[in-house]
Amino acid sequence: MYESEASAARHHAFGVGLVDHEALVGDNDAEAAISSNDSFAEPQKALYRGWMMPTRAYASFYEALKRKNIHLITSPQAYELCHHLPSSYELIEELTPETVWLGCDGKPDWEELFARLAQFGDSSVVLKDFVKSQKHYWEEACFIPQASDKDVVKKVVQRFLELQGEDLAGGLVFRLFEEYKSLGKHELSGMPLSIEYRLFVLQGRPLLLCPYWDGGEYAGEPPELSVFEDVLSKIENPFYTADMALREDDEWRLVELGDGQVAGLPESCSAADFYLALSKFLLD
């Protein structure tokens, strides 16, 4: 999956090292995961591009690389800030859907859960954990038509927990469902597709803006980034993503942040585009 990115990085004169993700996440062995990488006499700045990992694994990865004098530009604290929605919610609250959450290890406290949901009344909400949703199981494990319908809430939450299994990150997050400009529905899952963009931000400056979904007609202009400038300037992470969607009332909304190292490239954005932008940015 990342072969094209490694090739594009080399083409633009970046040094490339490989990480054994299974050793890092599956075996909890950061040293083994980076064993193919040389140590350096002088400090080297580095950027990770690859699969997501839990925050604890990232911290071990970060420290293991540092022992080789390879310094990831994103600290474990910065990684968690953008990787876990509850960590950044206070910073983006004015531009993002109303959100509540509760810690959960797979067995929710239903009384507490229903109390948190009460603020949504009869409104629709979507469910995820601190990192990811089961959006491709939209009807059964993501979308809740009425937050006040306890039977449906229980059914969706239980199916979500079943699908997440050991990958459950942090707990349960419920977000007010907002109507965005539609691109139709996903042909397999029925999940609604909206006019949405992914912005990569590096060192506080826009790096690359890409339509999030491949296919569908992206009518109109892309988001005016000045709308988000004040909020995004507060994000203390050197490399992150901001996903933006156009609401039915023509207001651009900040759906969520992500750590830029583990955020996928939308199909509309090639690895060549990404690393060209990265090389130009760093040489600017």
N, C-alpha and C positions, 0 to 999 in steps of 0.2 A: 504493500500500500504506500510505502514512503520511498520507494525506489526512484520515482520521478523527482521527488524533492531532493534526495541526495545527489542525483545527477545534476539538477539545476544549481544546487549550492556549489558543487565542484566547478561547474561552468563559470560561475561568477567569483571564483577564487577563494571561496570559503573552505577552510579545513573541515573535514567531516570525520567524526568518530561514531562508532556504533554502540548501542545499548541493548543488552539482553533483557527485554521487558519481562519475560517469564521468570528469569532469575530474580529480578528486582521486585516484582509484585507477587508472583506465585511462591517463590522461595524465600522472600524477605532477605535477599543476599545482595546488597548494593555493591559490595566489592567484586563479587563474581560478575555482576551485571556490566561492569565497566572494565573488566580485566583485559580486554583487547586494546584499550587506550593507553598510550604512553604517558609518562609523567613529564613535566616541563620544569626547566630550571627557573624560568621567569613566568609570572602570572599570565594566564591566558583567559580572556573573556569568552564566554560560551553561551549559546542559545540552544535549548532543547526543542526538537520537533518530533512529536510522536504521540503514542496513545496516552490517554489519561491515566493517572495513578492516584491512589489515596494520598492525603496530605502527609501521613507518617512516612510513606514510601518516598515521597518527594524530599522530605527532610533528610532521610538517610542517603538518598542519591546525591543531594546537594553537598553533604559533608564528605562523602566518599570522593567525589570529583575534586573537592577543595584540597584533599590530601594529595592529589596528583597535580596541584597548582592549576587546576581548571576551575574557573569561577563563573558559575551561572549568574547571569545578570539579574535573575529573579530570585529573591530570597524565599525561604519557606513561608514566611509571614505574608509576603506579597502574593505568592501562589494561592494561599488559602483565601485571601481577600477576594480574589476574582473567581476562584474555583467554587467556593461555597456561597450561594446566594444570600443566606442570612448575614454573612460577614460584610457584604457590601450594601445591603438593602438600605440602611440609614443614609448612605451617600447618594443613592439614586431614587429615593422614595418619591420625590416630587414628579418624576418623569416615567414611573413604572407602575404596573398594576398593583393594587393593594394586596398585601401579602401577610400571611401568618404562618408560623411553623412551631413544631414541637419535636424535641429529641425522641428517638424511638429506635430500639434495637431489634425490631421485628414484631413486638407485642405492644401495640398502642394502648395507652390509657384512654379508653373510649369517652369517659366522662370529661376529661380534660380536652380531648379532641373536639367534642361537640361544643364545649364552651368556647373554644377558640373560633370555631366556625360560626358561632351565633352572630358575630358582627357583620357577616355577609347576608343575613336574612335569607330571602328566597332566591338570591342571585346565583348565577352559575359560577363555578370555580373549576380550575384545573389543578391536578395533583402531580407533584414530583418529589424527589428527595432533595438534599442540599445541592446536588450536582445535575442529575439527569431525570428525565421523565420516561414514561412508556408511551410516548405520543403515537407510535405506530400501532398501539392497542388502544386507540382513541376512545372508543365507546365503553370498553370494559375495564380500563385501568388508568385512565387519564381524565376524562371529562365527567364532571358531576353537574347535571342540569340544575339542581336546586340544593344549595348547601344545607338547607333545613330538612332535607329528606334523609333521615338517619339510616334507613334501610339501604338506600342506594349508596350513601356515603360508605357504609360498612362494606358493602359488596365491592365497590371500586377500590377501596383501600386494601382490602384483603387480597384482591387479584393483583394489585400493584406490588404488594409485599411478596407475593408468591413469585412474580416475574423477576423482581430485583434480587431476591435471595440474599446470598452473602455479599452482593455488590451494593446493598443499601448503604448510602452515604449520609451519615448524620441524623437523619430523621425524616419527617414528613413536612412538606411545604404545600400550602394551599394558596392559590392566586386567583384574584378576581378575573373572570373571563371577559375580555374586551373584544368587541367586534372590529376586526381589521378589514381593510379592502381585500377582497377575495381574488385569488388566482384559480379557484376551483378546489377540488378535493384530491387527496392522494389516491391514485388508482387502486392501490392494494389495501390500505388501512382505512380509507375514508376520512383521514385527518384533514381538517381545513388548511389550505395553503394560502398564505397572505403575501401582500407586497412587503417584503422584508429585505433588509440589507445587513451585511456583516462588515463592520469597520475594524481594521487592525490599527492599533495605536502603538507607536514606539516612542519611548522617551517623551511622552506628552504631546506628540504630533501625529496627525493622521498619516498612515503609511499606505493603506489600500482600502478601497471601498468596493464591495462586490454584491450583486444581487444574490440573495441567499438560496433561492430555489431555481433550479434549472427548468425551463419551460414556463408557459404562461406569459401573458403580456404585461410587462412592467410599464404601465401607462404613466405619463407624467414625469416630473423631475425627481431625482434621488433626494434623500434628506438634506436639508440645509444644516450643516454641521454646527453652525453658530448657535443653534437652538440648544445644543447639548454641551457647549463649550464650558460653561461654568461648572456643571456637574462633573464632566470628564476630567477637568483639571484637578479635581480633588482625589483622583484614584492613584494611590501610591503603589503602583505596579509599573515597571518599565516597559512591559510588553503585554498588552491585553486586547481583547475584542469587546466590541459593543454591538449587540444585535438590535436593530431598529425596525419598527413596523409602522405602517400608516393606518391609523384608526379610521373608522367610517366617517367621523366628523372632520377628516382631513388634518388631524393633529398627529405629528410623529411622536411615537412612544419608544422608550428605551425598554426593550423586552428583558434583557439581562446582560450581564458581563460574563466574560470567560477569560481564563488565562490564555494568552496568545500562543504559548508553547504547545498546548494540547488542543487548541481549536482547529477544527478541520477547515480546509480550503473549500469554499463552495465550488460547484462544478463550473460556474462561470469564470472562475479565477484559476488559471493554470499555475503550476509550480514555476514555470518560466516567468510569468508575470510577477509572482510573489518575490522570487529571489532577485529579479531585476530591480524591483522597487526597494528591496532591502539593501542591495548593494549601492544603489544611487543615494539612498538615505544616509548610509554610513559614510559615504564618500563626499557627501554634500558639505 
